[in-house]
């Protein structure tokens, strides 16, 4: 049977729908049933899961694991809020210039991987927070996000309250939206040296040498957390499923239905999302794949409007302004944390450099939506695309 499990923050409700498996494919576990879960209290986004389980009880177990792990990691990676008994990214920033601070292993792993990836691939700098905080302060109170539009359109009747970001300077909320002065951005950019972030794995401490440097893990934390959740579910025995956390999708295993060989992941059309025009196709393409992650960074996911022009949240470290090369970049790689990191890095580079970066990394594929609406993609990505003849049957 195909069933649906909906989690509204902490409450879970089950509904029954139709059944799909016929049992003709001996390579599939036909005893698995499909459940769906959605909740809104982690990483300031809508998190959804397709979970395959042998019983309702097992599905509840997977759903609880998924929810608890996302919420735990949300608190650890939160740069805006303090939590009782938790030392998190906010705590590290508050302690900048005051010596090492002991943190949990999940923070050590995130910061070390992000620092190592920056050394290999560049562009996505977790020490860039002094600049992004200025943009956040100017965007605060005026921001439009894809999730807020989706929630308003699709979940109005649920009457839930989405988690909001706290801890910003709210000076700009009552005023008309404006751009931060370039002088302020340049001054902040003097305090973004990632070598001032000292990670001691043996003693499990982090130290920020520069008292004015601030960590911002927003370009990697959601994908990194999604990967950790996926691994936790796999360790708990889940054979197949899909997690979607904002623009981060992580596929586990293969779909057990007899009429599907692959999971299908839609790549959104930025024009349809931003215009809300029903005449625009919502999806620009579909990716068919298993056991991988697909992460998208786009100019339509979080932005605000100044004098009729939108300014999104992905800041180019070379210009200190929102990157202006693409509408969206989608990256496919096995690890969702790396995919998240690379989607931001590729989005902030000119096309030739962006494509060269992705093509230089084994097991990584890319899909670019350009400013004029045209698309390009790596050779390896083409075989997964519906537009290039891929189907849901092998």
Secondary structure, DSSP 8 states (H G I E B T S, - for coil): -BEEEEEETTEEEEEE------S--TTS-TT-EEEEEEEEEETTEEEEEEEEESSHHHHHHHHHHHHHHHHHHHHHH-SS--BTTB--HHHHHHTTTS--EE--HHHHHHHHHHHHHHHHH-S--TT-HHHHHHHHHHHTTT-EEHHHHHHHHH-GGG--------SS-GGGTTS------HHHHHHHHTT--GGGEEEETTTTEEEESSTT-----TTTHHHHHHHHHHHHHHHTT--SEEEEETTEEEEES---STT-SSEEEEEE-HHHHHH--TTS-SEEEEEEESS-EEEEEETTSEEEEETTEEEES-B-TTTSSB--SEEEEEEEES-HHHHHHHHHHHHTS-HHHHHHHHHTSTT-EEEEEETTS-EEE-HHHHTTBGGGT--S--
